[in-house]
């Protein structure tokens, strides 16, 4: 990639992130508690971004986040019932989990490998009494997912080997569990007939339009 292309990409991502922040403020800050927690979360990474922290862990994938408006679109196509539990695999600093818990009101569990993210998210949840968001430090391949009825995996940068292992783990989820993946369907990495793709969505991310796949365990 040339310097000009790098520069164009840099400003395109910056523009998208600015637009997404303004969209988040106008759409979702209507709920004061979410606005307070989200601002506290963003400010807590002001001097050291999650992208920089992620690069310090050599055995992890590049850091990325799902825009909240994009996650909102997913939920319109794949909603949760009040008694269901949402899991995010690779929850990072926990922004999506806090949004799911505080804006949507869902019981939410974030599974994250990097201790610094989990520690800070737990402190914020405790300080602001966010009782329906839980953060667990664990490898997603080894984490206990038995309570999960709705699973979100951003995971675009995961290796093929990791996705194959994860697909084998997820195909054992209880019947009816929904699994959302970005960029690829799990069925491309698994020979099992235990889950099917029920919907494919075109979604907006900082790098452009990307497909999301909604699976159901059968």
N, C-alpha and C positions, 0 to 999 in steps of 0.2 A: 504494500500500500504506500502511495506517494505521500509526501508532506502535505500537499494540498488536500488529498483525500482524508488524511488524518485530521487536519484542521477542520474540514467540513463535518466530519463525524463528531469531533469534539463539540462544536457549536450546536449541532443538531441534537445531541444528547442533552447539552445544557439547556437548550430551548425546551425540549420535551420535559425535563425535570422541573423547570420553572413553571411551565403550563400545568403540570400535574400537581404541583404544590398548591397553586392558586385554585385549581379545581377541587382539591381536597378541602381547602379552607371554606370555599363557598358551599360545597355540598354536604360535608360531613362534620364541620365544626359547629353545626346547629345543635349538636349534643355536647353541652359544656364539659362533661367529664371526659369524653373522648378527646375533645380539643385540648384540655389541660394535660392529659397523659401524653398525647401525641407531641405537643410542644415540648414537654419535659424530656421525652425520648429523643427528639431531634436535637435539642440543645445539649443533651448529655454526650452526643457524638460530635459536637462542634469542633473541638480541637483535634480529634482523631477519628476520622470517618470509619464506618464499618468496612468499607472497601480496603482501606489501609490495614485494618486489623485482620481481615481475612487473608491478606497477602502474607502475613506473618506466620500463618500455619501452612507449611509446605505440603502437607498431606490432605488438604481440603481443596474443593473446587473453587473457582473464582466466585466472589460474592455478587449476588444480584437480588433485586426485590421486585415484587409484583405491584404495579400501580393499583391503588385501592379502587379506582373506578373500573379497572379491568377485572378485579376480583368481584366487584359488584355485579358485573355482567355475567360472570360465571354463576353466581348465586341465583340470578334470575332464571337461568336455565337448569340449575341443579340446586334447588333450595334445601335447607335442612328443616326438619320438624323440631319443635321446641325441646323435645326430650333427647335429641341426638347430640353426638359429640363430634366436633370438628378437630381433626389433627392436621398440623402442617409439618411436613418432613423437611428439615433444613429451614427452620424458622428465623434464622439470623438474629437480628436485634429484637424481633418480636412485634414489629409494627402491624403486620397483617393480623396476628393473633389478638392484639389489643383492639383493633378495629372490629374483628369478628365478635369479640366479647362485649365491647362497650357500645358500638354503634348498632350491631345486629342483635346482640343479646344472647349469643350462642355460648354454650360451654365449649371451651377451646383449649387444646393442648399443643404446645410447640415443642418439637423434638429438634435439638440443636447440638452439634458436636463441639463447637468452640465455647469454652468455659466463660470467657469474658462476656459474651452476648447473653448467656443464660443468667449469669450472676446479676448483671445490670437489669435485665427484664424482671427477675424475681424481686429485686429491691423496689423497682417502680410499682409492680403489682401490689406489693405489701404496703408501700407508702400511701398509695391511692386507693387501697382496699378494693382491688379488682379481684373479686372472689371467683369469677367464672373463667379465669385465664390461668393456666398452669404451664410452667416451663421446665423441661426435663433435659439435662445434659446427657446425651447418649448418641451412639452411632445408629443411624436410622435402620441399618441392616440388623441390628441387635435389639432395638427398642421393642417394648411390649405395646402392641397395637390392638389388643383384644377389645378395648373399649371403643375403638374408632368405628363410626358409621359413615364418615365423610372424610376423605383424605385428600389433601392438596400437596402436590409435589411440583415445585418450580423446576429444579433439577436439569436445566437445559445443558449444563456443562458436565454432567456426570459421564463417566466412562461407560462404554458398552458393557464391560464386565460387571460394573456396579449395577447397571440397569437390569441385567439378566438375573443377578442375585436378588435384587429388590422385587422383580416380577414374581420370582418363585415364592418370596415371602408374602407378597400381597395377594396372590391367588388363593391363599389359605384363609383370607378374611371371611367373616360370616356372610351368608347369603343376603343380598340387598345392599351391602356396603358400596358406596360410590367412591371412585378414585379418579381424581383429575390430574392429568399430566400435561406439561407444556412441551411442545416441539415434536413429540413422538408418542405413539400409542404403545402401551405395554404389550399388546398382542403381537407386536413386531419382534419382541424379545422373549416371548413365552409360547410354548407349544400347547399349553394347557387350555382346556375349554371352559375353565372355571370363571372367566370373566369375558365380557363383550364390550365393544365400544358402542354406546348408545347415541352419542352426539359428538359432532366436531364443530368447534367454534373458531372464527377468525378474531383474534384479540390484539389490542394495541400494547406494545412495549416500547421501551426507549429506542430500540434498534429497528423497529418497524412492526408490521403485521405478522403475527405468529399464530399457529394453530394450537388449540387446546383440545384434548381428548377426554371425554367423560366416559368412564367405564363403570360397569355394574357387575358385582360378583353374583354368579347365578348357581 
